[in-house]
Amino acid sequence: MYKISTMKAIIIAGGTPPSKKLITKETTRSSIIIAADSGANCLWKYKIVPDYLIGDFDSINSKALNFLANKNIPIERYPCNKDLTDAQLALKKSLQLKAKKIIFLGCLGGKRIDHLLGALGLLVECSNLNIDASLKDDYQTVTLLKKSTTIYGKPRAIFSLQAYGGTVSKLSVIGSKYSLKNHSLKTGDVLTLSNEFQNKKVKIQFKSGKLLLILMHY
């Protein structure tokens, strides 16, 4: 039984497959794994059994589907002509299960930039519901900030900030290689790309708006 206050959902989508190491790192005793359609392909390869399989199954490997069907896990199949993406369906399931933290894997990279834009929309939906959410791969983590925070990383680790959906007012960045004070960051402004940690933490402060944080893992 999962504790509602701590349960984390790990959603595996069908973009660039995450490594087995990353999936294992994110998995805890209070987490569940939801495979969204072809996101199950890498799980089949790694011999990892998710808690749920969801999607229209237009891109899942037939061997992966058969493998999971034999594991007697809940499988929710939807028609191909639908209004929600497979990742959105997986998010919906996570919310039904009362997840308080959601990690999206397999949403970055790949050939479909439209799916990447849709994945950013998943962060917006989670933010509106006060759900802690992020997109991750083996190289970076993307989160959406709607209030000031402190981030942590190794010295010289790279991070970038981008306004999302409008101007971010009175943005200050403290403790980084390139500091900033009370800046109005507009959508598309490249001033806040490729900054670096000086020590192990950076303070990000702003008055209003939403801010995309891209934190590199190296």
N, C-alpha and C positions, 0 to 999 in steps of 0.2 A: 504494500500500500504506500502511495506517495504522499508526502506531506504537502498539503496545498500551499503553504506559505513559502516553500523552498523549491518546488518542482520546476525543473528546467526542461524545455523541449528542444531537441536538436532536429532540425528539419534538413533533410538531404535532398536537394533539388538536382535537376539534370544538366547543370552547366559543367564547367571543368571539375572533374571528380576531386574531392578532398583526399588527402593521404590517410591511410589507416592510422598513422601516428596522430594526426589531428583529431580524427573521430574519437580515438581512445582517450586523448587528452581532455576532450570536452565532456566525455561521458562520466557521470558520477552515479552514486547509488540512488540519488533522487531525481535522475533524469530519464526521459523517454526519447526514443528515436522514431521519427516519422519519415518514411521514405516517400517522396513525391515522384511517382512514375519512374522515369529512367534514373532517378537518383538511387534507385535500388540496385542498379547494375554494379556499382562499385562495392556495395555491401555484399552482394553475391560473390564477387571476386575475393573480398576479404573474409568471407564466411562469418559476417556479422548479421545477426537476425534483428530487424527492427521491431518495434512494438506495434506499429501500424504501417500499412501500405495503402496509399491513396493516389488517385489520378484517373485519367482516361485510358492509360496504358497503350498509347499510340507509339511510344518510343522505348518502352522497357524491353530488355532482352528476354526472349521467351524462356531461356534457361533460368534466368533470375526469377521470373514470375513463377515458374514451376517449383523452383527451390523454396520460395517463400510460401507458396500455397501448401506445400507439404509440411511446413512448420506450424500450421494451424494458427497463424496470427490473424487479427482482424484485417480484412481487405475491403476497401470501399472503392467501387468502380463507378465512374461517372461517364456520361456520353461525351464524345469528342466535341460536339457543338454545345459549348457552355459559356457562361459569362465570366467565370473565374479561372485563373491559371491553376495548375496543379499545386504550385507553391502556396497560392492563396487558400486552396482547399486544406492544405496541411496546416496553415496558420489558423484557419477556422477550427480545425480539430484541436489544436493546441489551446485555443481559448476556451473551448468546451471542457477541456481537461483542467482548466484553471491554472495553466502555466504562468509563472511569475517572471520567468526569463526565457527568452527564445533566441537560439543561435541558428542562423541560416547558413548552411554549407552548400557548396555547389551552385551558388548564385552569382559568383564573380567569374569573369573570363568567359571563354567559349565564343561561339560565332554570332550569338544573338544579342546585340546591344539593346534591342527593345526589351528583352527579358531583364537585362541589367537595370534599365529604367523602371521596369515594373517592380524589381526587387527593392529599389529605393522607396517605392510606394509602400512596400510592406513595412519598412521602418517608420514611415509616416503614420500608418495605421496603428502600429504598436505604440508609438509616441503619444498619439491621441488617447490611447487607453491606459497610459502610464505603465506600459509593459517595457521592461528592460530588454532591448533587442539589438542584435548586431549581425552584419554579414561578415563572414570570415572565409579566408582560404589559407594556404600555407605561407602566404607572404604578407598579408595585411588584414586589418580589422576595420570595418566601416560602421560607425554609429551616428545617430542623429541626436544632437544636443538641443535642448530647449531651455536650459538654464546653465548658469555658471558651474564649473566643475574643476577638479584637479586631475590631471592624467599622469600616468607613471610609465617610465620606460628606461632603457639603458642610455647612458651618455652617448650622444651623436646619433641616436635612433631618429629616423625621419618621421615627421607627421605633417599633414596638410589639413587646412580648414577651407570650407567653401560655404557661402551662404546658400540656403535652400528655400525656395519659395518666396523670396523677398529679402529686403535689406536687414542685416544684423546690425543693430545700433550699439554704439559705445563699446566696441570690442577691444579688450585688452588681453595681451598674451605675455605672461610673466615667467621668467626662468628658462626661456628658449634662446637659441642663438640669435634669432631676429625678434626683438621685442616689439610690442605694439601697444599703443595707448589710445583709448577712446576713438577708435576708427570705425567709420560706417562702411561695413563690408557689403558690397552689392553683388548680386548674382553674376558670376563670370569674372569677378575680380581675382587676378592671379597673385596678388601681393602675399597671400597667406599659403602659397604652395611651397613644399619642400623646406619646411623649417626643421630645426633639430633640437633635441634635448641638450642642455648644458650639463645638467646633473641627472637626477632620477625622477624629478617631477616638474610639471609645468602647470601653472594656473591659467585657466581660460575664463575670462569674465565678460559678460555682455548683458545689456539691459533688455533687449527684445529681439525676436526673430528665431530662426532655427538654423543650426550650424551642423554641417556634415564634417565629421572628424574621420580622417583616414590615417591610421596608425600602422606603420610598417613594422614587421616582426624582425627586421635586421638592422 
